[in-house]
C-alpha cells in the first residue's frame, strides 16, 4: 500500500511505500521508535532493500519480549531474554547459511538468479506491473559494473512524460544540460577538460568603486579601460585553457557570452553550469580531473570519450557522452506520467540496483515468499526444545517473531494468514526431516493463488546478504532496547515486580509497527 506524505513546511508531497522513506519522514519523540528508524536507514545503506522487514522483525521481537518480561505471568529477566535471543539468532543464521545457494560458477544460472532477485524486490513497489521489464534493465546495468558496487557509474535521469515502459538503458553518460547556441554541436574523439572556475569576469562592476573624475566623459573612458583590461584577462584565460589541447570544455559554473564566443572561435565545445554532481560524475566516467587553475597543462589529466552529441528525450535536449573511458558507465532514463510517479520509480529502481550490486559480490541466494523466515523459525523452534530453563521461552519467542513475516505477507495480500502459515510451518517441518533442498524446504507463500508453493519453481529468490542483515540488525536493535529496560529493572526493588510490565511497555512502545506493517 502506498502512503501520501506531505511536508508540513513546504507542502510538497511524496507517494511511496518504501519503508526507509516513510520512516525518515515521520517526526518521532519515542527513543525506541528512533532506534527502529536508525536500523531501517542502516539496512537501506548496507543492502538497499528490506527496510520494512527489519523494522517489522525488530518490532515483533520487542512485542514478544514484552510478554516475557512483564506480561503473561512469566516475569523473565531481560538478561535471560537477551541470552535466548542470541542463541536463536545464531541458530537462525546457521539455518539460513545452510539453505543458501551459490550459482556464480554458472553464468546463465547466476543471471537468472539476479533477474529473480530484481523481480522479487520490485514486486512490492510501483514498478510491480512491469517488473519483468525493469528487472532485466536493472540486471543489465549492474552487470556492466563488472563486479563493482559503485552505483555512481549508473546515472538515473527522470523525465516526465510517456509511460513507465518508455524508460530505457542507454550505454554511456547523459548530462541533463544543453549546448550553447554558438560552437560545435557534435564532437568526435573528444578530449575533455573538466573545470570549476569563474568565467564571468566580462561584467564590469565599476559602480561599486569610489572614482573622482572631472566629467562623465572621463568616467566612460575609465569604464572602457577597465573593460579592455578584463577582456584581455579573459582572453588570456581562454588561451590558457585551449593550450591543454582540448576540444571540449565543461565548467561547473556559468560561462558568459564573451568567453563562450572565444571558445567557439577556437572550435572548442563549451558546456556550462554542469553543477557539482554533474562534473563529479563526468570526471568519474571519463577519467578526467576537475581543475581550477590552468598554469600547468602537463599535470592535468584530461577526460576522453568517442562522441559527444545532443539528443532529445521527450521535449528536452540533453548531452550524451558515448564511448567513455569507464566502459561500465551507463544511464537509465526513467519516464512516467507524473513527477511523483517518476520519483517513486527511481526509489524502486535504486533498491533493485543496490541489492543486485551487493549480490554480485556476495553471490549466495535464498528463497523468498516467507520461505527463509519459516525455515529459520523451524530451526529456532527445534533448538528451543533443547534449551534448558527460561531461555527456552525467549528462543521460542524468537521463532514466533520470525513467523510473523509470512503472516504479514498473507494478511497484506488478503488471504487467510492463520491457515496459510500453519500449512507452511507443517511443510517446513516435513522438509527438515527430508533434508536440505527437499520440496518442503523450498515451500513458501504463493500470493497469486493464495496457497503454499515451491519458491524455486516460482522463481521467488532473494539475496542471502539481505536476509542475513535483516536478522542481525533486528536482533541487535531488540537487544539494545531490552538492555535499556534492564537498567530500569535493576533500579526497582524485587517487590515492585508489578511495575516491571509498565516499564517494559513504556520502553518497548513502538508506534512504527503499525506504520510499516501495512506495506
Buried (B, 14 or more C-beta within 10 A) or exposed (E): EBBEBEEEEEEEEBBBBBBBBBBBEEEBEBEBBEBBBBBBBBBBEBBBBBBBBBBBBBBBBBBBBBBBBBBEEBBBBBEBBBBBBBBBBBBBBBBBEEBBBBBBEEEEEBBBBBBBBBBBBBBBBBBEEBBEBBBBBBBBBBBBBEEBEEBEBBBBBBBBBBEBEBBEBBBBBBBBBBBBEEBBEEBEEBBBBBBBBEBEBBEBEEEEEEEEEEEEEEBEEBBEEBBEEBBEEBEEBBEEBBEBEBBBBBBBBEBBEBBBBBBBEBEBBBBBBBEEEBBBBBBBBBBBBBBEEBEEBEEBEBBBBBBBBEEEBEEEEBBBBBBBBBEBBBBBBBBBEEEBBBBBBBBBBBBBBBBBBBBBEBBBBBBBBBBBBBBBBBBBBBBBEEBEEBBBBBBBBBBBBBBBBBBBBBBBBEBEBEEBBEBBBBBBBBBBEEEEEBEBBBBBBBBEEBEBBBBBEBBBBBBBBBBBBBBBBBBBBBBBBBEBBBEBBEEEEEEEEEBBBEBBBEBBBBBBBEBBBBB
